[in-house]
Amino acid sequence: MSSDKPLPATAVPAGITDPVTQARAELKAALAAIEVKANVPKRVAEATERRVVVLRRIARRNPAGVTAAVVATAAVVGGVVWGLVRLYTR
């Protein structure tokens, strides 16, 4: 069963009969998987970008609701910071 999709870097191609080639392919896939898993800044950037797209879509549908949510979030964060500073200075 052939597919037009390219094989991900973290996958081992099927049908390799040579044990050395198989081991190399497995090592290459394992190293690629480690790189994907360990690259936290890239994963955070991708997750942030996905969230921004979702929030922009919501903002286009309901700008007043998003504005209210931003104001409420700012008030909560401001209150928490004010409370922490007040505790620290006492």
ChimeraX commands (.cxc) that place a marker at each C-alpha (Angstrom):
marker #1 position 0.00,0.00,0.00 radius 0.5
marker #1 position 1.77,3.12,-1.24 radius 0.5
marker #1 position 0.94,6.61,-0.08 radius 0.5
marker #1 position 1.72,10.01,-1.55 radius 0.5
marker #1 position 2.55,11.38,1.90 radius 0.5
marker #1 position 6.23,11.57,2.79 radius 0.5
marker #1 position 7.38,9.38,5.66 radius 0.5
marker #1 position 7.86,11.38,8.91 radius 0.5
marker #1 position 11.42,11.72,10.15 radius 0.5
marker #1 position 10.47,9.80,13.29 radius 0.5
marker #1 position 9.27,6.71,11.39 radius 0.5
marker #1 position 11.26,3.72,10.17 radius 0.5
marker #1 position 10.55,2.71,6.57 radius 0.5
marker #1 position 9.02,-0.74,6.14 radius 0.5
marker #1 position 10.64,-3.46,4.08 radius 0.5
marker #1 position 14.29,-3.00,5.10 radius 0.5
marker #1 position 15.93,-6.43,5.11 radius 0.5
marker #1 position 19.56,-5.55,5.86 radius 0.5
marker #1 position 20.08,-5.52,9.64 radius 0.5
marker #1 position 22.68,-2.73,9.47 radius 0.5
marker #1 position 20.42,-0.54,7.34 radius 0.5
marker #1 position 17.51,-1.33,9.67 radius 0.5
marker #1 position 19.57,-0.34,12.74 radius 0.5
marker #1 position 20.66,2.89,11.08 radius 0.5
marker #1 position 17.08,3.74,10.13 radius 0.5
marker #1 position 15.92,3.04,13.69 radius 0.5
marker #1 position 18.71,5.17,15.15 radius 0.5
marker #1 position 17.92,8.01,12.75 radius 0.5
marker #1 position 14.22,7.84,13.68 radius 0.5
marker #1 position 15.00,7.72,17.40 radius 0.5
marker #1 position 17.30,10.74,17.17 radius 0.5
marker #1 position 14.67,12.65,15.18 radius 0.5
marker #1 position 12.05,11.80,17.82 radius 0.5
marker #1 position 14.36,13.00,20.60 radius 0.5
marker #1 position 15.01,16.23,18.72 radius 0.5
marker #1 position 11.30,16.83,18.23 radius 0.5
marker #1 position 10.54,16.07,21.88 radius 0.5
marker #1 position 13.46,18.08,23.32 radius 0.5
marker #1 position 13.01,21.21,21.21 radius 0.5
marker #1 position 10.79,22.97,23.76 radius 0.5
marker #1 position 11.10,26.49,22.31 radius 0.5
marker #1 position 9.90,25.26,18.91 radius 0.5
marker #1 position 7.03,23.33,20.50 radius 0.5
marker #1 position 6.01,26.38,22.54 radius 0.5
marker #1 position 6.15,28.60,19.46 radius 0.5
marker #1 position 3.97,26.19,17.47 radius 0.5
marker #1 position 1.44,25.86,20.30 radius 0.5
marker #1 position 1.34,29.64,20.71 radius 0.5
marker #1 position 0.78,30.11,16.99 radius 0.5
marker #1 position -2.11,27.61,17.01 radius 0.5
marker #1 position -3.68,29.39,19.99 radius 0.5
marker #1 position -3.30,32.82,18.34 radius 0.5
marker #1 position -5.10,31.55,15.24 radius 0.5
marker #1 position -7.97,30.23,17.36 radius 0.5
marker #1 position -8.21,33.44,19.40 radius 0.5
marker #1 position -8.20,35.62,16.26 radius 0.5
marker #1 position -11.03,33.54,14.84 radius 0.5
marker #1 position -13.00,33.98,18.07 radius 0.5
marker #1 position -12.20,37.71,18.14 radius 0.5
marker #1 position -13.61,38.14,14.63 radius 0.5
marker #1 position -16.87,36.49,15.69 radius 0.5
marker #1 position -17.23,38.19,19.07 radius 0.5
marker #1 position -14.98,41.26,19.52 radius 0.5
marker #1 position -16.88,42.59,22.55 radius 0.5
marker #1 position -16.56,39.27,24.38 radius 0.5
marker #1 position -12.83,39.08,23.71 radius 0.5
marker #1 position -12.38,42.68,24.85 radius 0.5
marker #1 position -14.22,41.91,28.08 radius 0.5
marker #1 position -12.10,38.79,28.60 radius 0.5
marker #1 position -8.88,40.75,28.08 radius 0.5
marker #1 position -9.98,43.47,30.52 radius 0.5
marker #1 position -11.01,40.86,33.10 radius 0.5
marker #1 position -7.72,38.98,32.72 radius 0.5
marker #1 position -5.74,42.21,33.09 radius 0.5
marker #1 position -7.71,43.09,36.23 radius 0.5
marker #1 position -7.06,39.66,37.75 radius 0.5
marker #1 position -3.34,39.75,36.92 radius 0.5
marker #1 position -3.10,43.31,38.24 radius 0.5
marker #1 position -4.85,42.28,41.45 radius 0.5
marker #1 position -2.55,39.31,41.95 radius 0.5
marker #1 position 0.56,41.43,41.36 radius 0.5
marker #1 position -0.75,44.14,43.69 radius 0.5
marker #1 position -1.48,41.54,46.36 radius 0.5
marker #1 position 1.96,39.95,46.06 radius 0.5
marker #1 position 3.70,43.33,46.26 radius 0.5
marker #1 position 1.59,44.27,49.26 radius 0.5
marker #1 position 2.48,41.01,51.02 radius 0.5
marker #1 position 6.16,41.49,50.20 radius 0.5
marker #1 position 6.32,45.05,51.50 radius 0.5
marker #1 position 4.67,44.24,54.84 radius 0.5
marker link #1:1,2 radius 0.2
marker link #1:2,3 radius 0.2
marker link #1:3,4 radius 0.2
marker link #1:4,5 radius 0.2
marker link #1:5,6 radius 0.2
marker link #1:6,7 radius 0.2
marker link #1:7,8 radius 0.2
marker link #1:8,9 radius 0.2
marker link #1:9,10 radius 0.2
marker link #1:10,11 radius 0.2
marker link #1:11,12 radius 0.2
marker link #1:12,13 radius 0.2
marker link #1:13,14 radius 0.2
marker link #1:14,15 radius 0.2
marker link #1:15,16 radius 0.2
marker link #1:16,17 radius 0.2
marker link #1:17,18 radius 0.2
marker link #1:18,19 radius 0.2
marker link #1:19,20 radius 0.2
marker link #1:20,21 radius 0.2
marker link #1:21,22 radius 0.2
marker link #1:22,23 radius 0.2
marker link #1:23,24 radius 0.2
marker link #1:24,25 radius 0.2
marker link #1:25,26 radius 0.2
marker link #1:26,27 radius 0.2
marker link #1:27,28 radius 0.2
marker link #1:28,29 radius 0.2
marker link #1:29,30 radius 0.2
marker link #1:30,31 radius 0.2
marker link #1:31,32 radius 0.2
marker link #1:32,33 radius 0.2
marker link #1:33,34 radius 0.2
marker link #1:34,35 radius 0.2
marker link #1:35,36 radius 0.2
marker link #1:36,37 radius 0.2
marker link #1:37,38 radius 0.2
marker link #1:38,39 radius 0.2
marker link #1:39,40 radius 0.2
marker link #1:40,41 radius 0.2
marker link #1:41,42 radius 0.2
marker link #1:42,43 radius 0.2
marker link #1:43,44 radius 0.2
marker link #1:44,45 radius 0.2
marker link #1:45,46 radius 0.2
marker link #1:46,47 radius 0.2
marker link #1:47,48 radius 0.2
marker link #1:48,49 radius 0.2
marker link #1:49,50 radius 0.2
marker link #1:50,51 radius 0.2
marker link #1:51,52 radius 0.2
marker link #1:52,53 radius 0.2
marker link #1:53,54 radius 0.2
marker link #1:54,55 radius 0.2
marker link #1:55,56 radius 0.2
marker link #1:56,57 radius 0.2
marker link #1:57,58 radius 0.2
marker link #1:58,59 radius 0.2
marker link #1:59,60 radius 0.2
marker link #1:60,61 radius 0.2
marker link #1:61,62 radius 0.2
marker link #1:62,63 radius 0.2
marker link #1:63,64 radius 0.2
marker link #1:64,65 radius 0.2
marker link #1:65,66 radius 0.2
marker link #1:66,67 radius 0.2
marker link #1:67,68 radius 0.2
marker link #1:68,69 radius 0.2
marker link #1:69,70 radius 0.2
marker link #1:70,71 radius 0.2
marker link #1:71,72 radius 0.2
marker link #1:72,73 radius 0.2
marker link #1:73,74 radius 0.2
marker link #1:74,75 radius 0.2
marker link #1:75,76 radius 0.2
marker link #1:76,77 radius 0.2
marker link #1:77,78 radius 0.2
marker link #1:78,79 radius 0.2
marker link #1:79,80 radius 0.2
marker link #1:80,81 radius 0.2
marker link #1:81,82 radius 0.2
marker link #1:82,83 radius 0.2
marker link #1:83,84 radius 0.2
marker link #1:84,85 radius 0.2
marker link #1:85,86 radius 0.2
marker link #1:86,87 radius 0.2
marker link #1:87,88 radius 0.2
marker link #1:88,89 radius 0.2
marker link #1:89,90 radius 0.2
view
